[in-house]
Amino acid sequence: MINQEQTIINQTINWIKQVVIGCNFCPFAAKALSIKNNIRFNVVFANNNVSIDQLILSELKYLSEYEDIETSFTLFPDSYESFEDFLDLVEESEIILEEEGYEGIIQIASFHPQYCFEGSHDEDPANYTNRSIYPMLHFLREESIEKIRIHYDDLESIPQRNIQYAQEKGLNYMSLLRASCIQQS
């Protein structure tokens, strides 16, 4: 299982490097990735016998305890294949975040291989700004986002800029770029 986990992590790192950083979807991801042991990768297989509530709470507590970890990715390589089921997980995660008092401290971003923005069609290249290799939840420290805000005048414009970039590159480019991350592991 260790080799399988490491392969999944390596593929995810490839995706972060080539898509997230390479397309500049997140202008501060490169710094986080460059600092050794600054990012936690948690691979969760369907047969792990831990409830989702326990898993999410455990990750939130881990980040609270280990302040040197900047950000965390929880990867679900063999579950949440349906985007609709994944959205239920995201909603449940947000509820736990709020109920456990982490709102304003930690933020959760979501990525999925079938990600589709509301009101968008499946073939819109813009969906690739959030189309990852595996379903994943990305836990970010709000404090880190606020520190970055000092260096960027308009963080709110990043999503629209990313959508425009992906649409200009086109569906074929974005699809092949993401697929190449799996092949390189």
N, CA and C of each residue as an Amber inpcrd file, in Angstrom:
protein
   555
   0.8200000  -1.1930000   0.0000000   0.0000000   0.0000000   0.0000000
   0.8640000   1.2560000   0.0000000   2.0460000   1.1850000   0.5950000
   2.9480000   2.3450000   0.6550000   3.3010000   2.8100000  -0.7480000
   3.6740000   1.9070000  -1.6370000   4.0330000   2.2960000  -2.9940000
   2.8540000   2.9200000  -3.7260000   1.6670000   2.3710000  -3.5090000
   0.4720000   2.9310000  -4.1280000   0.2040000   4.3400000  -3.5910000
   0.3300000   4.5100000  -2.2940000   0.1500000   5.8390000  -1.7010000
   1.1690000   6.8300000  -2.2660000   2.4170000   6.4210000  -2.3530000
   3.4530000   7.3260000  -2.8490000   3.2280000   7.6730000  -4.3140000
   2.7490000   6.7310000  -5.0950000   2.4280000   7.0020000  -6.5010000
   1.3270000   8.0540000  -6.5930000   0.2990000   7.9060000  -5.7800000
  -0.8130000   8.8560000  -5.7730000  -0.3210000  10.2460000  -5.3470000
   0.5240000  10.2930000  -4.3440000   1.0960000  11.5760000  -3.8960000
   1.9580000  12.1800000  -4.9920000   2.8090000  11.3720000  -5.6340000
   3.6640000  11.8770000  -6.7150000   2.8310000  12.4200000  -7.8690000
   1.7630000  11.7280000  -8.2250000   0.8940000  12.2050000  -9.2980000
   0.2360000  13.5250000  -8.9100000  -0.1500000  13.6330000  -7.6580000
  -0.7660000  14.8660000  -7.1800000   0.2440000  16.0130000  -7.1910000
   1.4670000  15.7410000  -6.7840000   2.5170000  16.7650000  -6.8380000
   2.7640000  17.1770000  -8.2920000   2.7710000  16.2210000  -9.2060000
   2.9000000  16.5510000 -10.6400000   1.7740000  17.4860000 -11.0630000
   0.5530000  17.1890000 -10.6300000  -0.5980000  18.0210000 -10.9820000
  -0.4360000  19.4340000 -10.4010000   0.0050000  19.5130000  -9.1610000
   0.2190000  20.8270000  -8.5460000   1.2780000  21.6100000  -9.3270000
   2.3880000  20.9360000  -9.6590000   3.4700000  21.6130000 -10.3820000
   3.0490000  22.0310000 -11.7860000   2.4590000  21.1180000 -12.5300000
   2.1890000  21.3780000 -13.9540000   0.9110000  22.1700000 -14.2010000
  -0.1190000  21.8940000 -13.4340000  -1.3950000  22.5650000 -13.6770000
  -1.5520000  23.7770000 -12.7550000  -1.5150000  23.5580000 -11.4660000
  -1.7750000  24.6430000 -10.5190000  -0.6860000  25.7150000 -10.6070000
   0.5710000  25.2950000 -10.5660000   1.6780000  26.2570000 -10.6390000
   1.9800000  26.6280000 -12.0900000   2.0380000  25.6200000 -12.9540000
   2.3750000  25.8620000 -14.3680000   1.4150000  26.8000000 -15.0650000
   0.1400000  26.7170000 -14.7350000  -0.8590000  27.6160000 -15.3210000
  -1.0960000  28.8510000 -14.4450000  -0.3560000  28.9370000 -13.3450000
  -0.4710000  30.0400000 -12.3890000  -1.8840000  30.1860000 -11.8360000
  -2.5660000  29.0400000 -11.6360000  -3.9060000  29.0750000 -11.0630000
  -3.8740000  29.5320000  -9.6120000  -2.7830000  29.2280000  -8.9260000
  -2.6120000  29.6670000  -7.5400000  -1.2200000  30.2930000  -7.4410000
  -1.1390000  31.6010000  -7.4490000   0.1630000  32.2650000  -7.5050000
   1.0510000  32.0490000  -6.2850000   0.5340000  31.4690000  -5.2230000
   1.3520000  31.2420000  -4.0360000   1.6150000  29.7700000  -3.7810000
   1.1930000  28.8810000  -4.6700000   1.4010000  27.4360000  -4.4900000
   2.8710000  27.0570000  -4.6130000   3.5980000  27.7380000  -5.4840000
   5.0060000  27.3900000  -5.7050000   5.8120000  27.5270000  -4.4170000
   5.5570000  28.5900000  -3.6730000   6.2990000  28.7970000  -2.4280000
   5.9840000  27.6850000  -1.4270000   4.7180000  27.3520000  -1.2870000
   4.3240000  26.2980000  -0.3410000   4.9350000  24.9570000  -0.7290000
   4.9660000  24.6610000  -2.0200000   5.5070000  23.3840000  -2.4870000
   7.0290000  23.3360000  -2.3410000   7.6730000  24.4870000  -2.4150000
   9.1350000  24.5080000  -2.3640000   9.7020000  24.3070000  -0.9620000
   8.8880000  24.5320000   0.0470000   9.3570000  24.3750000   1.4270000
   9.1430000  22.9240000   1.8580000  10.2200000  22.2400000   2.1240000
  10.1640000  20.8220000   2.4720000   9.3210000  20.5970000   3.7270000
   8.4910000  19.5840000   3.6680000   7.6270000  19.1730000   4.7810000
   6.6290000  20.2420000   5.1980000   6.2510000  21.1150000   4.2860000
   5.3100000  22.1800000   4.5470000   3.8830000  21.7840000   4.1440000
   3.7790000  20.7350000   3.3400000   2.4890000  20.2750000   2.8410000
   2.2760000  18.8380000   3.2970000   1.0980000  18.5680000   3.7820000
   0.7270000  17.2150000   4.1990000  -0.1600000  16.6010000   3.1200000
   0.1360000  15.3630000   2.7720000  -0.6890000  14.5960000   1.8480000
  -1.2450000  13.4100000   2.6170000  -2.5470000  13.3080000   2.6660000
  -3.2290000  12.2510000   3.3840000  -4.0400000  11.4480000   2.3650000
  -3.6080000  10.2300000   2.0700000  -4.2980000   9.3760000   1.1060000
  -5.2740000   8.4910000   1.8730000  -6.5450000   8.5680000   1.5060000
  -7.5920000   7.8190000   2.2000000  -8.2370000   6.8420000   1.2260000
  -8.0820000   5.5650000   1.5070000  -8.6920000   4.5310000   0.6730000
 -10.0740000   4.1940000   1.2120000 -10.9420000   3.7310000   0.3480000
 -12.3350000   3.4500000   0.6990000 -12.4710000   2.4670000   1.8510000
 -11.5260000   1.5750000   2.0240000 -11.6240000   0.5400000   3.0580000
 -10.9280000   0.9350000   4.3570000 -10.7910000   2.2140000   4.6490000
 -10.0290000   2.6570000   5.8200000 -10.7950000   2.5460000   7.1420000
 -12.1040000   2.2510000   7.0920000 -12.9290000   2.0440000   8.2870000
 -12.9940000   3.2480000   9.2250000 -12.7840000   4.4380000   8.7120000
 -12.9140000   5.6600000   9.5110000 -14.0450000   6.4760000   8.9000000
 -14.9370000   6.9820000   9.7410000 -16.0400000   7.7840000   9.2080000
 -15.4990000   9.0890000   8.6330000 -16.2180000   9.6320000   7.6890000
 -15.8140000  10.8960000   7.0690000 -15.7730000  12.0020000   8.1220000
 -16.7390000  12.0080000   9.0180000 -16.7400000  13.0260000  10.0760000
 -15.4580000  12.9470000  10.9020000 -15.0680000  11.7240000  11.2790000
 -13.8360000  11.5310000  12.0560000 -12.6200000  11.9620000  11.2450000
 -12.6170000  11.6230000   9.9730000 -11.4930000  11.9410000   9.1000000
 -11.3030000  13.4540000   8.9680000 -12.3800000  14.1710000   8.7050000
 -12.3110000  15.6300000   8.5440000 -11.8810000  16.2760000   9.8570000
 -12.4920000  15.8680000  10.9420000 -12.1400000  16.4240000  12.2480000
 -10.6850000  16.1310000  12.5910000 -10.2340000  14.9480000  12.2780000
  -8.8450000  14.5720000  12.5250000  -7.8810000  15.4690000  11.7410000
  -8.2180000  15.7730000  10.5090000  -7.3530000  16.6340000   9.6940000
  -7.3320000  18.0570000  10.2400000  -8.4770000  18.5490000  10.6560000
  -8.5460000  19.8910000  11.2470000  -7.7160000  19.9650000  12.5280000
  -7.8220000  18.9460000  13.3560000  -7.0440000  18.9080000  14.5950000
  -5.5520000  18.7770000  14.3100000  -5.2020000  17.9920000  13.2840000
  -3.7960000  17.8290000  12.9130000  -3.1860000  19.1820000  12.5500000
  -3.8890000  19.9420000  11.7290000  -3.3750000  21.2590000  11.3300000
  -3.2950000  22.2140000  12.5190000  -4.1890000  22.0680000  13.4620000
  -4.1310000  22.9000000  14.6690000  -2.9210000  22.5500000  15.5230000
  -2.6140000  21.2680000  15.5770000  -1.5040000  20.8010000  16.4060000
  -0.1460000  21.0590000  15.7570000  -0.0620000  20.8970000  14.4460000
   1.2130000  21.0330000  13.7350000   1.2040000  22.3120000  12.9070000
   1.5350000  23.4030000  13.5370000   1.4640000  24.7090000  12.8940000
   2.5180000  24.9130000  11.8090000   3.5490000  24.0440000  11.7640000
   4.5500000  24.1510000  10.7170000   4.0400000  23.6000000   9.3820000
   2.9310000  22.8660000   9.4090000   2.3070000  22.3820000   8.1760000
   1.4330000  23.5110000   7.6450000   1.7720000  23.9930000   6.4690000
   1.0830000  25.1430000   5.8850000  -0.2880000  24.7630000   5.3270000
  -0.3460000  23.6170000   4.6910000  -1.5610000  23.2270000   3.9820000
  -1.6160000  21.7090000   3.8810000  -2.7990000  21.1910000   3.6350000
  -2.9750000  19.7490000   3.6290000  -3.9230000  19.3340000   2.5110000
  -3.5990000  18.2310000   1.8740000  -4.4580000  17.6440000   0.8520000
  -4.9130000  16.2710000   1.3300000  -6.2020000  16.0520000   1.3750000
  -6.7370000  14.7290000   1.6540000  -7.2580000  14.1790000   0.3410000
  -6.6530000  13.0810000  -0.0960000  -6.9180000  12.4980000  -1.4080000
  -7.7700000  11.2410000  -1.2650000  -8.7520000  11.0820000  -2.1340000
  -9.6590000   9.9350000  -2.1300000  -9.5330000   9.2080000  -3.4670000
  -8.4890000   8.3950000  -3.6630000  -8.2290000   7.8110000  -4.9740000
  -9.2400000   6.7640000  -5.4410000  -9.9520000   6.1310000  -4.5120000
 -10.8750000   5.0730000  -4.9260000 -12.2970000   5.2850000  -4.3910000
 -12.6410000   6.5240000  -4.1290000 -14.0100000   6.8240000  -3.7060000
 -14.4060000   8.2040000  -4.2210000 -15.6590000   8.5160000  -4.0870000
 -16.2290000   9.7910000  -4.5470000 -16.0230000   9.9910000  -6.0510000
 -16.2220000   8.9140000  -6.8060000 -16.0850000   9.0140000  -8.2630000
 -17.1380000   9.9410000  -8.8530000 -18.3360000   9.9260000  -8.2770000
 -19.4100000  10.8050000  -8.7280000 -19.1710000  12.2070000  -8.1740000
 -19.2350000  13.1900000  -9.0340000 -19.0440000  14.5660000  -8.5930000
 -20.1470000  14.9750000  -7.6200000 -21.3660000  14.4900000  -7.8480000
 -22.4760000  14.8120000  -6.9430000 -22.2210000  14.2660000  -5.5450000
 -21.7220000  13.0270000  -5.4490000 -21.3840000  12.4520000  -4.1410000
 -20.2680000  13.2550000  -3.4750000 -19.3250000  13.6860000  -4.2790000
 -18.2140000  14.4820000  -3.7550000 -18.7090000  15.8150000  -3.1970000
 -19.6670000  16.4290000  -3.8810000 -20.2150000  17.6930000  -3.3830000
 -20.8840000  17.5030000  -2.0240000 -21.4760000  16.3240000  -1.8020000
 -22.0310000  16.0180000  -0.4770000 -20.9110000  15.9870000   0.5700000
 -19.7640000  15.4050000   0.2120000 -18.6030000  15.3770000   1.1120000
 -18.1350000  16.8000000   1.4270000 -18.0610000  17.6350000   0.4090000
 -17.6320000  19.0290000   0.6020000 -18.5900000  19.7370000   1.5540000
 -19.8770000  19.5440000   1.3450000 -20.8720000  20.1780000   2.2120000
 -20.7310000  19.6850000   3.6540000 -20.5690000  18.3770000   3.8290000
 -20.3830000  17.7990000   5.1590000 -19.1190000  18.3680000   5.8120000
 -18.0580000  18.5120000   5.0440000 -16.7960000  19.0550000   5.5540000
 -16.9670000  20.4870000   6.0370000 -17.6970000  21.2770000   5.2850000
 -17.9500000  22.6690000   5.6630000 -18.7640000  22.7510000   6.9520000
 -19.7190000  21.8400000   7.1160000 -20.5290000  21.8090000   8.3390000
 -19.6390000  21.4850000   9.5370000 -18.7800000  20.4850000   9.3970000
 -17.8710000  20.0990000  10.4730000 -16.9310000  21.2520000  10.8170000
 -16.3990000  21.8950000   9.7920000 -15.5090000  23.0410000   9.9850000
 -16.1810000  24.1010000  10.8550000 -17.4350000  24.4030000  10.5410000
 -18.1740000  25.4200000  11.2800000 -18.5310000  24.9400000  12.6890000
 -19.0750000  23.7350000  12.7840000 -19.5120000  23.2180000  14.0880000
 -18.3600000  23.0700000  15.0780000 -17.1810000  22.7530000  14.5850000
 -16.0280000  22.5150000  15.4640000 -15.2050000  23.7750000  15.7260000
 -15.6700000  24.9110000  15.2060000 -15.0220000  26.1820000  15.5140000
 -13.7940000  26.5040000  14.6780000 -13.6790000  25.9150000  13.4940000
 -12.5200000  26.1770000  12.6440000 -12.8060000  27.2080000  11.5500000
 -14.0400000  27.6720000  11.4820000 -14.3660000  28.6880000  10.4820000
 -13.5680000  29.9480000  10.7840000 -12.9310000  30.5160000   9.7670000
 -12.0740000  31.6720000   9.9600000 -10.6440000  31.3010000  10.3080000
 -10.4100000  30.0240000  10.5660000  -9.0710000  29.5320000  10.8850000
  -8.5420000  28.6710000   9.7440000  -9.4040000  27.7800000   9.2650000
  -9.0460000  26.8910000   8.1510000 -10.1380000  26.9940000   7.0950000
  -9.7360000  26.9500000   5.8570000 -10.6300000  27.0080000   4.7080000
 -10.4730000  25.7060000   3.9280000 -11.5480000  25.2200000   3.3360000
 -11.4730000  23.9960000   2.5450000 -11.7850000  24.3160000   1.0940000
 -10.8620000  23.9430000   0.2220000 -11.0690000  24.0490000  -1.2280000
 -11.2810000  22.6310000  -1.7560000 -12.0310000  22.5030000  -2.8240000
 -12.3340000  21.1730000  -3.3500000 -11.8980000  21.0360000  -4.8080000
 -11.4200000  19.8340000  -5.1180000 -10.9680000  19.4990000  -6.4750000
 -11.4470000  18.0910000  -6.7940000 -11.8070000  17.8660000  -8.0480000
 -12.3600000  16.5650000  -8.4420000 -12.1000000  16.3500000  -9.9390000
 -11.8870000  15.0950000 -10.3470000 -11.6430000  14.8140000 -11.7700000
 -12.7990000  15.2070000 -12.6990000 -14.0080000  15.2930000 -12.1590000
 -15.1770000  15.6720000 -12.9680000 -15.7180000  17.0440000 -12.5780000
 -14.8850000  17.8550000 -11.9650000 -15.3420000  19.1530000 -11.4690000
 -16.0570000  19.9230000 -12.5740000 -17.1960000  20.4790000 -12.2170000
 -17.9600000  21.2650000 -13.1820000 -18.5920000  22.4300000 -12.4260000
 -18.2100000  23.6380000 -12.7960000 -18.7730000  24.8180000 -12.1530000
 -20.2770000  24.8770000 -12.3920000 -20.9890000  25.3340000 -11.3940000
 -22.4340000  25.4750000 -11.5160000 -22.7550000  26.3830000 -12.7020000
 -23.6690000  25.9440000 -13.5380000 -24.0640000  26.7050000 -14.7140000
 -23.1610000  26.4910000 -15.9110000 -22.1220000  25.7010000 -15.7440000
 -21.1570000  25.4350000 -16.8190000 -21.4880000  24.0830000 -17.4570000
 -21.0200000  23.8720000 -18.6700000 -21.1810000  22.5560000 -19.2970000
 -19.9140000  21.7450000 -19.0720000 -20.0380000  20.4490000 -19.1120000
 -18.9410000  19.5390000 -18.7920000 -17.6950000  19.7720000 -19.6470000
 -17.8640000  20.1920000 -20.8590000 -16.7400000  20.3600000 -21.7900000
 -16.1110000  21.7540000 -21.7350000 -16.4950000  22.5620000 -20.8030000
 -15.9090000  23.8910000 -20.6580000 -14.4960000  23.7470000 -20.0890000
 -13.4760000  24.2130000 -20.8040000 -12.0980000  24.1010000 -20.3090000
 -11.8880000  24.7560000 -18.9490000 -12.7290000  25.7160000 -18.5850000
 -12.6010000  26.4000000 -17.2970000 -12.7240000  25.4360000 -16.1300000
 -13.4220000  24.3340000 -16.3100000 -13.5760000  23.3510000 -15.2350000
 -12.2280000  22.7660000 -14.8230000 -11.2450000  22.8180000 -15.7160000
  -9.9250000  22.2590000 -15.4160000  -9.1430000  23.0770000 -14.4030000
  -9.6420000  24.2490000 -14.0500000  -8.9920000  24.9910000 -12.9690000
  -9.1890000  24.2590000 -11.6410000 -10.2070000  23.4060000 -11.5690000
 -10.5000000  22.6330000 -10.3580000 -10.5740000  21.1270000 -10.6240000
 -10.1910000  20.7010000 -11.8140000 -10.2030000  19.2670000 -12.1280000
  -8.8450000  18.6650000 -11.7890000  -8.8570000  17.9220000 -10.7220000
  -7.6470000  17.2660000 -10.2490000  -7.6040000  15.8280000 -10.7570000
  -6.5510000  15.1390000 -10.3860000  -6.3990000  13.7340000 -10.7610000
  -7.3090000  12.8600000  -9.9080000  -7.3880000  13.1810000  -8.6390000
  -8.2010000  12.4330000  -7.6780000  -9.1380000  13.3950000  -6.9570000
 -10.2800000  12.8870000  -6.4610000 -11.0850000  13.7440000  -5.5940000
 -10.2420000  14.1450000  -4.3850000 -10.2880000  15.4150000  -4.0250000
  -9.4690000  15.8620000  -2.8950000 -10.0600000  17.0860000  -2.2230000
  -9.7690000  17.1510000  -0.9420000 -10.0650000  18.3380000  -0.1550000
  -8.7360000  18.9890000   0.1920000  -8.6790000  20.2790000   0.0230000
  -7.4630000  21.0420000   0.3000000  -7.7480000  21.9390000   1.5020000
  -7.0550000  21.6830000   2.5830000  -7.2110000  22.4530000   3.8110000
  -6.1450000  23.5440000   3.8290000  -6.5850000  24.7960000   3.9070000
  -5.6730000  25.9420000   3.9070000  -5.8690000  26.7590000   5.1820000
  -4.7940000  27.2740000   5.6690000  -4.8770000  28.1580000   6.8370000
  -5.3100000  29.5500000   6.3800000  -6.3340000  30.0700000   7.0140000
  -6.8150000  31.4240000   6.6980000  -5.7070000  32.4530000   6.9280000
  -4.9170000  32.2450000   7.9660000  -3.8140000  33.1480000   8.2960000
  -2.8280000  33.2510000   7.1290000  -2.5700000  32.1390000   6.4730000
  -1.6520000  32.1310000   5.3270000  -2.2270000  32.9190000   4.1660000
  -3.5180000  32.7890000   3.9590000  -4.1720000  33.5300000   2.8790000
  -4.0910000  35.0270000   3.1580000  -4.2810000  35.4120000   4.4000000
  -4.2080000  36.8270000   4.7570000  -2.7990000  37.3880000   4.5730000
  -1.7820000  36.5820000   4.8630000  -0.3950000  37.0240000   4.6450000
  -0.1340000  37.2590000   3.1610000  -0.6870000  36.4100000   2.3300000
  -0.4990000  36.5210000   0.8780000  -1.2510000  37.7250000   0.3340000
  -2.3860000  38.0210000   0.9340000  -3.2140000  39.1450000   0.4790000
  -2.4210000  40.4520000   0.4670000  -1.4450000  40.5640000   1.3410000
  -0.6050000  41.7570000   1.4110000   0.1570000  41.9690000   0.0990000
   0.5560000  40.8650000  -0.5550000   1.3710000  40.9410000  -1.7650000
   0.5500000  40.9510000  -3.0500000  -0.7520000  40.7190000  -2.9560000
  -1.6180000  40.6920000  -4.1340000  -2.7650000  41.6640000  -3.9270000
  -2.8640000  42.6050000  -4.8310000  -3.8900000  43.6300000  -4.6990000
  -5.3030000  43.0770000  -4.8500000  -5.4520000  42.0780000  -5.7060000
  -6.8030000  41.6460000  -6.0510000  -6.9040000  40.1240000  -6.1130000
  -6.8570000  39.4670000  -4.9550000  -6.9900000  38.0060000  -4.9110000
  -8.3220000  37.5500000  -5.4970000  -9.3400000  38.3620000  -5.3740000
 -10.6690000  37.9920000  -5.8500000 -10.7200000  37.8400000  -7.3670000
  -9.7790000  38.4310000  -8.0840000  -9.7800000  38.3320000  -9.5460000
  -9.1160000  37.0520000 -10.0510000  -8.4580000  36.3110000  -9.1610000
  -7.7360000  35.1000000  -9.5820000  -8.6590000  34.0690000 -10.2350000
  -9.8070000  33.7360000  -9.6420000 -10.6560000  32.7310000 -10.2990000
 -11.0660000  33.1260000 -11.7210000 -11.4450000  34.3740000 -11.9290000
 -11.8510000  34.8030000 -13.2730000 -10.6670000  34.7610000 -14.2390000
  -9.4990000  35.1670000 -13.7600000  -8.2950000  35.0970000 -14.5880000
  -7.9940000  33.6450000 -14.9730000  -8.1530000  32.7200000 -14.0180000
  -7.9060000  31.3050000 -14.2770000  -8.8780000  30.7420000 -15.3070000
 -10.1360000  31.1120000 -15.1820000 -11.1510000  30.6550000 -16.1280000
 -10.8160000  31.1430000 -17.5300000 -10.4460000  32.3900000 -17.6430000
 -10.0920000  32.9650000 -18.9430000  -8.8840000  32.2380000 -19.5340000
  -7.8690000  31.9790000 -18.7230000  -6.6730000  31.2740000 -19.1780000
  -7.0350000  29.8910000 -19.7130000  -7.8040000  29.1280000 -18.9340000
  -8.1760000  27.7680000 -19.3480000  -8.9990000  27.7860000 -20.6310000
  -9.8990000  28.7370000 -20.7480000 -10.7090000  28.8220000 -21.9670000
  -9.8710000  29.2100000 -23.1710000  -8.8880000  30.0690000 -22.9750000
  -7.9930000  30.4360000 -24.0770000  -7.1360000  29.2530000 -24.5140000
  -6.6770000  28.4500000 -23.5570000  -5.8670000  27.2670000 -23.8760000
  -6.6940000  26.1810000 -24.5420000  -7.9330000  26.0450000 -24.1440000
  -8.8470000  25.1020000 -24.7710000  -8.9100000  23.7550000 -24.0750000
  -9.9630000  23.0320000 -24.3940000 -10.2510000  21.7520000 -23.7610000
  -9.1550000  20.7270000 -24.0000000  -8.6800000  20.6030000 -25.2240000
  -7.6620000  19.6020000 -25.5460000  -6.3820000  19.8470000 -24.7450000
  -5.9160000  21.0770000 -24.7100000  -4.6990000  21.4210000 -23.9730000
  -4.8500000  21.1000000 -22.4890000  -5.9430000  21.5650000 -21.8930000
  -6.1410000  21.3790000 -20.4590000  -6.2890000  19.9000000 -20.1030000
  -6.9880000  19.1740000 -20.9330000  -7.1810000  17.7410000 -20.7010000
  -5.8680000  16.9710000 -20.8000000  -5.0900000  17.2630000 -21.8210000
  -3.7940000  16.5910000 -22.0020000  -2.8060000  16.9660000 -20.8970000
  -2.8300000  18.2050000 -20.4710000  -1.9390000  18.6490000 -19.4040000
  -2.2170000  17.8730000 -18.1160000  -3.4810000  17.7540000 -17.7630000
  -3.8270000  17.0030000 -16.5490000  -3.4710000  15.5310000 -16.7120000
  -3.7620000  14.9470000 -17.8520000  -3.4660000  13.5330000 -18.0940000
  -1.9600000  13.2530000 -18.0080000  -1.1540000  14.1970000 -18.4260000
   0.3060000  13.9870000 -18.4010000   0.8330000  13.8410000 -16.9790000
   0.1360000  14.3740000 -16.0120000   0.5760000  14.2900000 -14.6160000
   0.5100000  12.8510000 -14.1010000  -0.4070000  12.0780000 -14.5880000
  -0.5370000  10.6790000 -14.1940000   0.5520000   9.8410000 -14.8540000
   0.8330000  10.1360000 -16.0910000   1.7900000   9.3590000 -16.8660000
   3.2190000   9.5230000 -16.3650000   3.5170000  10.6130000 -15.6830000
   4.8920000  10.9010000 -15.2620000   5.2700000  10.2610000 -13.9270000
   4.3360000   9.6270000 -13.2720000   4.6540000   9.1030000 -11.9310000
   5.5560000   7.9010000 -11.9720000
